[in-house]
Amino acid sequence: MNMTAHDIIKRPIITEQSMDGVAEKKYTFEVAKSANKIQIKKAVEEIFKVKVQKVTTINYDGKVKRMGVHIGKRPDWKKAIVKLTDDSKTIELFEN
């Protein structure tokens, strides 16, 4: 399966907790469930033209939700926390 960088990086995750990491050059993204750390690193470097030092990934199980009598499940998803090297430029998307 051939995925492009934009298939791997789905969206940035912007929460209070993720914004605390921006000062330490740590950025959080929702990524493709099938992507590994090497693919995530290459995708972030390609899209944002930065140098990645380390990638940490976390798998999440979708929550079970009820709508009256119907029971459904949110999709499973994967989060990646990307640490940039000290000499790398920042990702402007997360600034301000």
Backbone hydrogen bonds, N-H to C=O, Kabsch-Sander energy under -0.5 kcal/mol:
donor,donor_aa,acceptor,acceptor_aa,energy
3,M,1,M,-0.7
7,D,4,T,-0.6
8,I,4,T,-1.6
9,I,5,A,-2.3
10,K,8,I,-0.8
10,K,30,E,-2.2
11,R,30,E,-1.4
13,I,28,T,-2.4
14,I,12,P,-0.7
15,T,13,I,-0.7
19,M,15,T,-2.3
20,D,16,E,-1.3
21,G,17,Q,-0.7
21,G,18,S,-0.6
22,V,19,M,-0.8
23,A,20,D,-0.6
24,E,21,G,-1.1
25,K,22,V,-1.8
26,K,21,G,-2.3
27,Y,25,K,-0.5
27,Y,82,V,-2.6
29,F,80,A,-2.5
30,E,11,R,-3.4
31,V,29,F,-0.5
31,V,78,K,-2.4
32,A,8,I,-2.1
35,A,32,A,-1.3
40,I,36,N,-2.4
41,K,37,K,-2.5
42,K,38,I,-2.3
43,A,39,Q,-2.4
44,V,40,I,-2.5
45,E,41,K,-2.2
46,E,42,K,-2.2
47,I,43,A,-2.7
48,F,44,V,-2.4
49,K,45,E,-1.1
52,V,50,V,-0.5
53,Q,83,K,-3.0
54,K,83,K,-1.9
56,T,81,I,-2.6
58,I,79,K,-2.6
60,Y,77,W,-3.4
65,K,63,K,-0.5
65,K,72,G,-2.7
67,M,70,H,-2.8
70,H,67,M,-1.8
72,G,65,K,-3.3
72,G,70,H,-0.5
74,R,63,K,-3.0
77,W,60,Y,-2.0
78,K,31,V,-0.8
79,K,58,I,-3.0
80,A,29,F,-2.8
81,I,56,T,-3.2
82,V,27,Y,-3.4
82,V,80,A,-0.6
83,K,54,K,-3.0
83,K,81,I,-0.5
84,L,25,K,-2.5
84,L,82,V,-0.5
85,T,51,K,-2.1
88,S,85,T,-1.3
92,E,90,T,-0.7
94,F,91,I,-1.6
95,E,92,E,-1.7
